């Protein structure tokens, strides 16, 4: 076999290995993409497959937070800048930053009726976050 042919075969095999590695990385990363659904995206695309664990995110609608089972289970509504909403149910201890009007990302599953049961809540805050202890006292307070 001539040197030129051998180099061509070597280059071809190397190219196939690089393409296979890139395809494998692409599929692995696509499976592990950890984006969250907003109410608007769910309205457009529909609910994810039943039983699949996903994340939903948005803001906790002011006035929607209620407690049941002696305060162990909370229910609230997640909103975004659309008329669509997601009803979330969570049993457990909420993060310290969790409150109405603040951002939240919840990890869990949708029921066939469309209610989201969260197993974990992550509270988000804006870039102007200050701990309660350091906030200036309000006038008259």
Secondary structure, 3 states (H helix, E strand, C coil): CCHHHHHHHHHHHHHHHHHHHHHHHHHHHHHCCCCEECHHHHHHHCCCCCCCCEEEEEEECCCCCEEEHHHCEEEEEEECCCCCEEEEEEECCCCCCCCCCCEEEEEEEECCCCCEEEEEEEEECCCCCCCHHHCCCCCCC
